[in-house]
């Protein structure tokens, strides 16, 4: 799934990636878009084009989660992946913020830059 946002906002979202927090089972800075909360998990860029896409997962409170995969913290999640009992990725990763628990859910969402028309030069 793809959404288009301004280049400036895309840059802000890209800078929110914090894998240290995610691996420590903590909610990093969250990006709000269309009344949903997202965590940045990567980006793609090129020297010529700048940011091309920023990849995010929605996070929801644990008590709202209805998925079929049991939410797990990082260590248990990766142990199950290595045992072949769970798919790689961030789906059903459990994170916490204070006493609240959140779950990262699929699908991965790709934010891309809005196409900007060149400004006309009047003089």
JODAUR-V171753 format. One record per residue. SS is DSSP state (H for helix, E for strand, - for the rest). Layout:
ss=SS
ss=SS
//
This chain:
ss=-
ss=E
ss=E
ss=E
ss=E
ss=-
ss=H
ss=H
ss=H
ss=H
ss=H
ss=H
ss=H
ss=H
ss=-
ss=-
ss=-
ss=-
ss=H
ss=H
ss=H
ss=H
ss=H
ss=-
ss=-
ss=E
ss=-
ss=-
ss=-
ss=-
ss=E
ss=E
ss=E
ss=-
ss=-
ss=E
ss=E
ss=E
ss=E
ss=E
ss=E
ss=E
ss=E
ss=E
ss=E
ss=E
ss=-
ss=-
ss=-
ss=E
ss=E
ss=E
ss=E
ss=E
ss=E
ss=E
ss=E
ss=E
ss=E
ss=E
ss=E
ss=H
ss=H
ss=H
ss=-
ss=-
ss=-
ss=-
ss=-
ss=-
ss=-
ss=E
ss=-
ss=H
ss=H
ss=H
ss=H
ss=H
ss=H
ss=H
ss=H
ss=H
ss=-
ss=-
ss=-
ss=-
ss=-
ss=-
ss=-
ss=-
ss=-
ss=-
ss=E
ss=E
ss=E
ss=E
ss=E
ss=-
ss=-
ss=E
ss=E
ss=E
ss=E
ss=E
ss=E
ss=E
ss=E
ss=E
ss=E
ss=E
ss=E
ss=E
ss=E
ss=-
ss=-
ss=-
ss=-
ss=-
ss=-
ss=-
ss=-
ss=-
ss=-
//
